Amino acid sequence: MAVKFLTVLVTLALQLNPSVVWKAVVNHTEGDRYQLVVSGEIARDYYVHPMSDPNVGTILEVNTTDRVFLAGKPQEEYTPSDYKGEEVVTGTYLLRQDIQINGSGKVAVEGTVTWSACSGDFCGMPEDYEFSVPVEIPGQAGYDGAAEASSLPATAGNLWGLILEAILWGFLMLLTPCVFPMVPMTVSFFIKQESGGRFKALMYGVFIVLLYTVPISIIIGLTWLLGGDTVTADIFNWLSTHWLPNILFFLIFMAFAASFFGAFEITLPSSWTTKADAKSDKGGLLGVFFLALTLVLVSFSCTGPIVGTVLIKSTQGEFWTPMVTMLAFSIAFALPFALLAFFPSVLKKLPKSGGWLNSVKVVLGFIEIALGLKFLSTADQTYHWHLLDREIYLAIWIVCFTLLGLYLLGKIRFKNDSPPEYLSVGRLALVIADFTFVLYLLPGLWGAPLKALSGYLPPLETQDFVLGAGMPGQAGHDATYVIDGSEVSLPHGLTGYSNLEDGIAAAKAQGKKVFVDITGHGCVNCREMEARVWSDPRVLQRLRDNYVIVSLYVDDKTKLPEDKWLTTESGKVLKDVGRVNSHLVLSRFGVNSQPNYFLLDGEGNTLAGPRGYNLDTDAFVKFLDL
C-alpha cells in the first residue's frame, strides 16, 4: 500500500513539473525540402526513452496535408545515458523529420511529441507536446529562413511548473548585484518610520508586485490586440544598459551612502511633509511607492531575462500564462523586501539601539558604495569608456572594505557615532570576515579569476595587466565589437566572430559547427557563465576544437557606419551594434534575454537551443556534444 501511495505521489510530481521543455523549428534545406527539428531540454534527474524503445519510446508524429508530406522516417540525436543497463536519454534530445512542402504562401507544419518522463524507477503518464510551426513559402526558390513554433496554451502541469520556477527565481534575484544594493536602502528607509511601519511594509510589498505585474499585463494586452511584432525589447534594453539610467542609479546609491555616513539626511520636501501630516498615513505611502519604484527600475538589468521570457511568451500567442508567471515571480521577489521592511520596526524596540543602529547605517554605506559601482560599470562596458576597468573596480572595493574593517575596529569614526567602549565578539567576527574578503580580492589585481564574484566584477578581458598573460585560459585584452572585420577576442583566450554570417561562413570552411553566444556587456549572468562554466577544461576544449563562436552583444552602443545600418520591417532604422544584434536574435532565434546559446550547423540551420543561464557544467558539456 505504501509503495502504491509513493508511486502516485512521484507520478503526480512528474506531471506537475516541466520534465522536458520542447521547442520546434522548421529549417529550409533545398528546393521544396525542409527539416522539422524538435529539441527537448530534459530536466536534471529525469530521463526519457529513445524512439527505438518499442514499449515506452518517444514518438514524433507530423500531420500530413495536401501540401505537407513526409520524406523518410523521423530521426533522433542524443548522447546515450545508462540507467540500470538500459539506454535512456538525458540532457538535450533532438528529433528530426525531413518534409516536403508544395506550393507557396503560408502553411503550418503541425504534429505531436509523446513521451514519458522518468525519475529513478518511477515513470509518469505519457505527455504530449503539440506544435504548430508557421512557414512562409516564397514564390521563388532559394528560401533560407527558419520558422519557429507558436507556443500553444500551456497545460495545467506546465503552468504549475512555470509558477514554481518563477517563485524560485524571485527568491534568487535577492542575491544578484542589481538587486542586493536595495537591501541597505530598504532597511535604512524603514528604520526612520515613526508610525504605521507595518502597514507601510505591507504596502511596500504590494507596490513591488503591482509595478512588475501591471505594466507587463498592459504590454501583453497590447501585444494580444496589436500583434506580437509590435513589441520589442528596446525600452527594457535602454533601461538596463543606457548610460543615463545607469549613471542616475549610481548617483542615487552614492547619495544614499553619503547619507548613511551622516553627510546629510534624505527627507521629502517640507511641502510634502505638511501634506503627509494632513492626510496621515495616506500621504506617507508616497515615499514607500517611490522606494518600490526605485527597486523595480534598478533591479531590471538582473530581472530583465525573466521579464524578457514572459514577453516572448506573449508575442508567441500566450495570454494568461505570462501574467500568472509574472505574478508568481513578483510575489516571491517582493516577499524578502517586505520582511526587511518589517524588521526595522523590531530593531527600533531594542534597548539602547540608537548608537548601534548608526553603526549599521555606516556599514551599509560602505556596502552601498561597493555595490552601486555595478551601475557605473554597466555604462562603462556598454560604451567602452574604460573608466572603470577591472583593476580600478577591484582597487575601489579593496579600499572600501579595508576602511570598513578599520571602522569596525573603532579606528575610524563618523559624525553621529558613539565611541565603542570595547570590541564585542560580534564586531570581531565581522572584522575577521571583512579582512578575509579583502585578502581574497587582492590577487584579483594580478588577474586571479575570483569566480565567486564573477557576476559583480567587470570581465577579466578589461584588465590591463594579468600575471602570466598569454598563457592558456588567460586574457589581457578587450573583447569588444569590431566594425571592420568581425573577428573578436573572447574570454579564456578564445576567439570568435561578432557577425553571424561571417561565423557561419568560417564554420562551413573549417567543417565545424557554430556556437551562438547571445550576450551583453552589462549581463551579470553572462559573466558568471563565462567564469564558472566556460572556464571548465572540457568546455574550453569543445569550444576551441568543434565550434566557431559568434558572440552577439545586444547592448553594445558602438555606432555603425551608414552602410551597416539595418532598416526593420516597420521602417525603423537601427544604427548601433546592440540594436542590430537585438533585432537579429529576436527575429531569428526568438529570444530577447541574455545569456542564451544556440548551436547551428555549417549551413546556419539550428541544431539546438536556446540554452539559458544554467551553471550545471556537465549539462553544458552534453549540450556541446550534440
C-alpha positions in Angstrom: 0.0 0.0 0.0 2.8 2.4 0.9 4.6 1.6 -2.4 1.4 2.4 -4.3 1.0 5.7 -2.5 4.6 6.6 -3.2 4.1 5.7 -6.8 1.1 8.0 -7.0 3.0 10.9 -5.4 6.0 10.6 -7.7 3.8 10.3 -10.8 1.9 13.4 -9.7 5.2 15.3 -9.2 6.4 14.2 -12.7 3.2 15.6 -14.2 3.3 18.9 -12.3 6.9 19.8 -13.2 8.2 20.5 -16.7 10.3 17.4 -17.1 11.1 18.2 -20.7 10.9 21.7 -22.4 10.3 21.3 -26.1 10.7 23.7 -28.9 10.1 23.1 -32.7 11.5 24.9 -35.7 11.4 24.3 -39.4 14.6 24.9 -41.5 14.8 25.1 -45.3 17.3 22.7 -46.8 16.9 22.9 -50.6 14.2 23.4 -53.2 10.9 22.2 -51.7 12.6 20.2 -48.9 12.6 21.3 -45.3 13.5 19.8 -42.0 11.5 19.9 -38.8 13.7 19.9 -35.7 12.1 19.4 -32.3 14.6 20.0 -29.5 13.9 18.9 -25.9 15.8 20.1 -22.8 15.3 17.3 -20.2 15.3 18.5 -16.6 18.0 17.4 -14.3 17.4 14.0 -12.6 14.9 13.0 -15.3 15.2 10.8 -18.4 13.1 9.6 -21.3 13.3 6.6 -23.5 14.5 6.9 -27.1 12.4 6.2 -30.2 13.9 2.8 -30.6 12.3 1.5 -27.4 9.2 -0.4 -28.7 7.3 -0.1 -25.4 7.7 3.4 -23.9 9.8 5.1 -26.6 9.3 8.8 -27.5 7.1 9.3 -30.6 7.2 12.1 -33.1 4.1 12.4 -35.3 3.9 15.0 -38.1 0.5 15.7 -39.6 0.4 15.4 -43.4 -1.8 17.6 -45.5 -2.3 18.3 -49.2 0.9 20.5 -49.0 3.0 18.8 -46.3 4.5 15.4 -47.0 6.9 13.2 -45.0 10.3 12.5 -46.6 11.7 9.4 -44.8 11.4 8.4 -41.2 11.9 10.5 -38.1 15.5 10.6 -36.8 16.8 11.2 -33.3 20.1 12.6 -31.8 21.2 12.4 -28.2 24.1 11.4 -26.0 23.2 7.9 -24.6 23.0 7.5 -20.9 22.7 4.3 -18.9 20.2 3.5 -16.2 20.5 0.0 -14.7 21.7 -1.4 -18.1 19.1 0.4 -20.1 19.9 3.1 -22.6 18.0 6.3 -21.8 18.1 9.9 -22.9 19.1 12.8 -20.7 20.2 16.4 -21.4 19.4 17.6 -24.9 17.2 15.4 -27.1 16.8 16.2 -30.8 14.1 14.8 -33.1 14.2 15.4 -36.8 11.8 14.8 -39.7 12.5 15.7 -43.3 9.4 17.0 -45.0 8.4 18.3 -48.4 6.2 21.4 -48.8 4.4 22.1 -52.0 3.2 25.4 -53.3 3.8 29.0 -52.0 2.4 31.2 -49.3 1.8 30.4 -45.6 1.5 26.8 -44.3 1.6 25.3 -40.8 3.7 22.2 -40.0 1.8 20.6 -37.1 2.3 17.5 -35.0 2.8 16.0 -31.6 5.7 14.6 -29.5 4.6 12.0 -27.0 6.9 10.9 -24.2 7.0 9.6 -20.7 9.4 11.2 -18.2 11.1 9.1 -15.6 12.9 9.7 -12.4 14.7 6.7 -10.9 12.4 3.7 -11.1 9.2 5.7 -11.5 7.8 7.0 -14.8 5.0 9.4 -15.3 2.0 9.1 -17.5 2.5 9.8 -21.2 2.6 13.6 -22.0 2.1 15.4 -25.3 3.7 18.4 -26.8 1.6 19.8 -29.6 3.4 22.2 -32.0 2.3 24.3 -34.9 5.2 25.9 -36.9 4.1 28.7 -39.4 6.2 28.6 -42.5 6.1 31.3 -45.2 7.0 29.8 -48.6 8.0 32.4 -51.2 7.0 32.2 -54.8 10.6 31.7 -55.9 13.3 29.2 -55.0 16.1 29.9 -52.5 14.2 30.5 -49.3 16.7 30.3 -46.4 14.5 31.3 -43.5 13.7 29.3 -40.4 10.3 29.3 -38.8 9.6 28.7 -35.1 6.8 27.0 -33.4 4.0 29.1 -31.9 3.6 28.2 -28.2 0.2 26.6 -27.7 -1.6 27.3 -24.4 0.3 25.7 -21.5 -1.1 22.6 -19.9 -2.1 22.8 -16.2 1.0 20.7 -15.4 3.4 23.0 -17.4 1.7 26.1 -15.9 2.3 24.9 -12.3 5.9 24.1 -13.2 6.4 27.6 -14.6 4.9 29.1 -11.5 7.2 27.1 -9.2 10.2 28.1 -11.4 9.1 31.7 -11.3 8.9 31.6 -7.5 12.4 30.2 -7.2 13.8 32.8 -9.5 12.0 35.5 -7.5 13.8 34.4 -4.3 17.2 34.0 -6.1 17.0 37.6 -7.5 17.7 38.9 -4.0 21.3 37.8 -4.3 22.0 39.4 -7.7 24.3 42.5 -7.9 21.5 44.7 -9.3 19.0 43.9 -6.5 21.2 43.4 -3.4 22.1 47.2 -3.2 18.4 47.9 -2.4 18.7 45.9 0.8 20.5 48.5 2.9 18.3 51.2 1.3 15.2 49.4 2.4 16.5 48.9 5.9 17.5 52.5 6.3 14.2 53.8 4.9 12.0 51.8 7.3 14.3 52.4 10.3 13.1 56.1 10.2 9.4 55.3 10.1 7.7 56.7 13.2 4.2 55.3 12.7 2.3 52.8 10.6 5.6 50.9 9.9 4.0 47.5 9.5 1.2 48.8 7.2 3.8 50.6 5.1 5.9 47.5 4.9 2.9 45.5 3.7 2.2 48.2 1.1 5.9 48.2 0.0 5.5 44.5 -1.0 2.2 45.2 -2.7 3.7 48.1 -4.7 6.6 45.9 -5.9 4.1 43.3 -7.1 1.9 45.8 -8.9 4.9 47.6 -10.5 6.0 44.3 -12.0 2.7 42.8 -12.9 0.5 45.7 -14.1 2.9 47.1 -16.8 3.6 43.6 -18.1 -0.1 42.8 -18.2 -0.7 46.0 -20.2 2.1 45.2 -22.6 0.8 41.6 -23.0 -2.7 43.1 -23.6 -1.4 45.4 -26.3 0.6 42.6 -27.8 -2.6 40.5 -27.9 -4.5 43.3 -29.6 -1.9 44.7 -31.9 0.2 41.6 -32.7 3.5 40.3 -31.4 5.6 42.1 -33.9 4.8 45.5 -32.3 6.5 44.6 -29.1 10.3 44.9 -28.9 12.9 44.8 -26.2 14.1 48.4 -26.9 12.6 50.0 -23.8 13.9 47.4 -21.5 17.3 47.3 -23.2 17.6 51.0 -22.8 16.7 50.9 -19.1 19.2 48.2 -18.3 22.2 49.3 -20.5 21.9 53.0 -21.5 24.3 55.4 -19.7 21.6 57.8 -18.5 19.6 55.5 -16.2 22.7 53.6 -15.0 24.6 56.8 -14.1 21.4 58.1 -12.4 21.1 54.9 -10.4 24.8 55.1 -9.5 24.4 58.7 -8.2 21.4 57.7 -6.2 23.3 55.0 -4.4 26.2 57.3 -3.8 23.8 59.8 -2.3 22.3 57.2 0.0 25.8 56.1 1.0 26.8 59.7 1.9 23.5 60.0 3.9 24.4 56.8 5.8 27.8 58.3 6.7 26.0 61.3 8.2 26.7 63.9 5.5 23.0 64.9 5.3 19.6 63.4 5.9 17.4 62.4 2.9 13.9 63.7 3.6 10.9 64.6 1.5 10.3 68.3 0.7 8.7 70.2 3.6 5.5 70.8 1.5 5.2 67.0 1.1 5.7 66.6 4.8 2.9 69.1 5.5 0.5 67.2 3.2 1.6 64.0 4.7 0.7 65.2 8.2 -2.7 66.4 6.9 -3.5 63.1 5.2 -1.9 60.9 7.9 -0.7 57.6 6.6 -2.1 58.1 3.1 0.5 60.7 2.3 3.3 58.6 3.9 2.7 55.9 1.2 4.2 58.2 -1.4 7.7 57.6 -0.2 7.1 53.9 0.0 5.8 53.8 -3.6 8.9 55.7 -4.9 11.2 53.3 -3.0 9.4 50.4 -4.6 9.6 52.0 -8.0 13.4 52.6 -7.5 13.8 48.9 -6.6 11.9 47.7 -9.7 13.9 50.1 -12.0 17.4 49.4 -10.7 16.8 45.7 -10.5 15.8 45.4 -14.1 19.2 44.6 -15.6 19.1 41.4 -13.5 15.4 40.6 -13.7 15.3 41.5 -17.4 15.8 37.9 -18.5 12.7 36.9 -16.6 10.6 39.7 -17.9 12.0 39.1 -21.4 11.0 35.5 -21.3 7.5 36.5 -20.3 7.3 39.0 -23.1 8.4 36.4 -25.6 5.7 34.1 -24.5 3.1 36.8 -25.0 4.4 37.5 -28.6 4.1 33.8 -29.3 0.3 33.7 -28.6 0.1 33.0 -24.9 -2.1 35.3 -22.8 -2.8 34.2 -19.2 0.4 32.1 -18.7 2.8 35.1 -18.8 0.7 37.1 -16.5 0.4 34.4 -13.9 4.1 33.6 -14.2 5.0 37.3 -13.6 2.6 37.5 -10.6 4.3 34.5 -9.0 7.7 35.9 -9.7 6.9 39.3 -8.3 5.3 38.0 -5.1 8.4 35.9 -4.4 10.7 38.8 -5.3 8.8 41.2 -3.1 8.5 38.9 0.0 12.1 39.3 1.3 11.9 43.1 0.9 8.5 43.2 2.7 10.1 41.2 5.6 13.1 43.5 5.6 10.7 46.4 5.9 9.0 44.7 8.9 12.4 44.1 10.5 13.4 47.7 11.3 10.3 48.2 13.4 11.5 45.4 15.6 15.0 46.9 15.7 13.7 50.2 17.0 12.2 48.5 20.1 15.6 47.1 21.1 17.1 48.8 24.2 20.0 51.2 23.6 19.6 50.8 19.8 20.5 54.3 18.8 24.3 54.1 18.6 24.2 50.6 17.3 21.7 51.5 14.5 24.0 54.3 13.4 26.8 51.7 13.1 24.6 49.6 11.0 23.9 52.5 8.7 27.6 53.2 8.3 28.3 49.6 7.5 25.5 49.7 4.9 27.0 52.9 3.5 30.3 51.1 2.7 28.4 48.2 1.1 26.2 50.6 -0.9 29.3 52.2 -2.4 30.8 48.9 -3.4 27.6 47.5 -4.9 26.5 50.8 -6.5 29.6 50.7 -8.7 27.9 48.0 -10.7 25.7 50.6 -12.5 28.6 52.8 -13.4 30.4 49.7 -14.6 27.5 48.7 -16.9 27.5 52.0 -18.6 31.3 51.9 -18.8 31.3 48.5 -20.5 28.5 49.1 -23.0 30.0 52.4 -24.2 33.7 51.2 -23.9 34.8 54.3 -21.9 37.4 52.2 -20.0 37.0 54.4 -16.9 36.2 51.5 -14.6 38.2 48.6 -15.8 38.5 45.5 -13.6 41.7 46.6 -11.8 40.2 50.0 -10.9 36.9 48.4 -9.8 38.8 46.0 -7.6 41.1 48.7 -6.1 38.0 50.7 -5.1 36.5 47.6 -3.5 39.7 46.8 -1.6 40.0 50.3 -0.2 36.3 50.4 0.6 36.3 47.1 2.6 39.6 47.9 4.2 38.1 51.2 5.6 35.0 49.2 6.7 37.3 46.8 8.7 39.0 49.8 10.3 35.7 51.3 11.2 34.5 48.1 12.8 37.8 48.1 14.9 36.9 51.6 16.1 39.8 53.3 14.2 37.5 55.5 12.2 34.5 57.4 13.5 31.7 59.3 11.7 29.6 62.3 12.7 26.9 60.5 14.6 28.9 57.7 16.0 29.3 56.9 19.7 32.8 55.8 20.7 32.8 52.0 21.2 33.8 51.0 24.8 35.2 47.7 23.7 35.4 45.3 20.8 32.4 42.9 21.0 32.6 39.3 19.8 30.1 40.2 17.1 32.2 43.0 15.8 35.3 40.9 15.9 33.6 38.2 13.8 32.7 40.9 11.2 36.2 42.3 11.2 37.7 38.8 10.5 35.1 38.2 7.7 35.8 41.6 6.2 39.6 41.4 6.1 39.4 37.8 4.9 37.3 39.2 2.0 39.9 41.9 1.3 42.7 39.3 1.2 40.5 37.3 -1.3 40.2 40.4 -3.5 43.9 41.2 -3.6 45.1 38.5 -6.1 42.4 39.8 -8.5 44.7 42.8 -9.1 47.1 40.4 -10.8 44.4 38.5 -12.8 43.1 35.9 -10.3 39.6 34.9 -11.7 37.7 35.5 -8.4 34.9 33.2 -9.7 32.7 33.8 -6.6 32.3 37.5 -7.7 32.2 36.9 -11.5 28.7 38.5 -11.8 29.7 41.6 -9.9 33.1 42.5 -11.4 34.0 43.7 -14.9 35.2 40.9 -17.1 38.9 39.9 -16.9 39.4 41.0 -20.5 39.2 44.6 -19.4 42.2 44.3 -17.1 45.4 45.9 -18.3 47.8 43.6 -16.5 47.3 39.9 -16.0 50.1 37.9 -14.4 51.1 35.3 -16.9 49.1 36.9 -19.8 49.4 34.8 -22.9 49.1 31.5 -21.1 46.1 29.3 -22.0 42.9 30.5 -20.4 44.3 34.0 -19.6 43.1 37.1 -21.3 44.5 40.6 -21.2 42.6 42.4 -23.9 39.2 43.9 -24.5 36.5 41.7 -26.0 34.7 44.4 -27.9 32.9 44.6 -31.1 35.0 45.2 -34.3 33.3 47.0 -37.2 36.0 46.5 -39.9 36.3 42.7 -39.8 34.3 40.8 -37.3 36.9 38.7 -35.6 36.9 39.3 -31.8 38.8 38.1 -28.7 36.7 36.4 -26.1 37.2 35.2 -22.5 39.8 32.5 -21.7 41.8 33.1 -24.8 39.0 32.1 -27.1 38.5 33.9 -30.4 35.3 34.2 -32.5 33.2 36.5 -34.6 30.8 39.3 -33.9 28.9 38.8 -37.1 26.7 35.7 -37.6 27.2 35.5 -41.4 31.0 35.6 -41.0 30.8 32.9 -38.3 28.7 30.6 -40.4 31.0 31.0 -43.4 34.0 30.2 -41.2 32.3 27.2 -39.7 31.5 25.8 -43.2 35.0 26.4 -44.4 36.5 24.6 -41.3 34.0 21.8 -41.1 32.8 22.9 -37.7 29.5 23.9 -36.1 28.5 27.4 -34.9 28.2 28.3 -31.2 26.0 31.4 -31.0 26.6 33.3 -27.8 23.8 35.9 -27.2 25.3 38.1 -24.6 25.7 41.7 -23.3 28.4 43.8 -21.7 26.1 44.6 -18.8 24.8 41.0 -18.4 25.9 39.7 -15.0 24.7 36.2 -15.7 26.7 36.1 -18.9 29.9 36.9 -17.0 29.1 34.2 -14.4 28.6 31.6 -17.1 31.9 32.6 -18.7 33.8 32.5 -15.4 32.2 29.3 -14.0 31.1 27.2 -17.0 33.2 28.3 -20.0 36.4 28.0 -17.9 35.9 24.3 -17.4 38.6 22.5 -19.4 36.1 20.2 -21.1 34.0 23.2 -22.2 37.0 25.1 -23.5 38.3 22.1 -25.4 35.0 21.7 -27.2 34.6 25.4 -28.0 38.1 25.6 -29.4 38.1 22.4 -31.4 34.5 21.8 -32.5 32.9 25.2 -32.9 33.2 28.7 -34.4 32.0 31.1 -31.8 29.7 34.0 -32.7 29.2 36.5 -29.8 26.3 38.8 -30.4 26.3 41.7 -27.9 22.8 43.1 -27.7 23.7 46.2 -25.6 26.8 47.4 -27.4 26.4 51.1 -28.1 29.1 51.3 -30.8 27.8 53.3 -33.7 27.8 51.6 -37.1 28.8 53.2 -40.4 25.8 54.0 -42.5 26.3 51.1 -44.9 25.8 48.7 -42.0 22.6 50.3 -40.7 19.5 48.0 -40.6 16.0 49.0 -41.6 13.4 46.8 -39.9 10.1 45.7 -41.5 8.3 48.6 -39.8 10.7 51.1 -41.3 12.8 51.8 -38.1 16.5 52.4 -38.8 18.9 50.7 -36.3 22.2 52.4 -36.2 24.3 50.8 -33.4 25.6 47.3 -32.8 23.4 46.4 -29.9 20.1 47.3 -31.6 21.1 45.4 -34.8 22.0 42.4 -32.8 18.9 42.6 -30.6 16.7 42.7 -33.7 18.6 39.8 -35.2 18.3 37.5 -32.2 14.7 38.3 -31.7 13.7 37.8 -35.3 15.9 34.7 -36.0 16.1 33.0 -32.6 13.0 34.2 -30.8 14.8 35.4 -27.7 15.5 38.8 -26.1 17.3 37.9 -22.9 20.9 37.0 -22.1 22.7 34.7 -21.8 21.2 32.4 -24.4 23.1 29.8 -26.5 22.3 28.1 -29.8 24.1 25.5 -31.9 24.0 25.8 -35.7 25.4 23.6 -38.4 27.7 24.9 -41.2 24.7 25.9 -43.2 23.2 28.0 -40.5 20.4 25.6 -39.5 19.5 25.4 -35.9 20.7 22.2 -34.2 19.9 23.0 -30.6 18.9 25.8 -28.3 18.0 28.0 -26.7 20.1 27.1 -23.6 20.0 29.9 -21.0 21.6 30.6 -17.7 22.5 27.3 -16.0 25.7 26.7 -14.0 25.5 22.9 -14.5 28.8 22.3 -16.3 28.1 18.6 -17.0 24.8 19.5 -18.7 26.6 22.2 -20.7 29.2 19.7 -21.9 26.3 17.4 -23.1 24.8 20.4 -24.9 28.1 20.9 -26.8 28.4 17.2 -27.5 25.3 17.3 -29.7 
